């Protein structure tokens, strides 16, 4: 009986180790450098010259599709409108007003008129104000219409962006859905497209430093990057080691008891 109990413990230990080893390879692919990536997607950055028609046609010509609501379009604002509202120092109220402004702008003009909203301290306007950045689609009249449509907002001023590139698109960043198992194949095809600036596999990370930047798009975490990555294999290896230790301990305990 004692020998049977020990053999049974060893059997279950082997099964557990094999299960965890298989699990480690089940959810992600690896590129030519051994870096893990998310199955079924390729991260693409289109050139700033891309129009909305270009963005739509880019995926349809390959019979592919954008993930979610499509790519993010990063532009240098054409101008900014500065507004105040009651309880402007309340974090909750700020978010309420930002959401309301975004929804109202989409209702009045459609998407793409507002590029971002940030809180700023402007001494000429008496302190803290909400800065609303407008794209090249918008005019000063549109900004006035938007502000006047929300009762609690007070317009403090409108300032044109001094940059010679004001209103221009600087990046179009999105994730293209591709057939699973064909990521490398589609990566090479998309990289050859003249509209593509860069194309990368989407690397897997568990932790990543993030910085706020209102003038440039956020960096993408892609397979093959030098960012600090704790990948699945490290996690699975730790779990397997723990199971081994526990299993060996159980076998030794069974030996002593029998």
Secondary structure, DSSP 8 states (H G I E B T S, - for coil): -HHHHHHHHHHHHHHHHHHHHHHHHHS-EE-TTS-EEEEEEEEEEE-TT--HHHHHHHHHTTT-EESTT--EEEE--SEEEEEE-TTTT-HHHHHHHHHHHHHHHHHHT-TTSEEEEEEEEEGGGTEEEEEEEE-TT--HHHHHHHHHTSTT-EEEEEEE--STTTT-EEEEEEEEE--TT-HHHHHHHHHTSTTEEEEEEEE--S-------SSS-----BTT--S----HHHHHHHHHHHHHHHHHHHHHHHHHH-
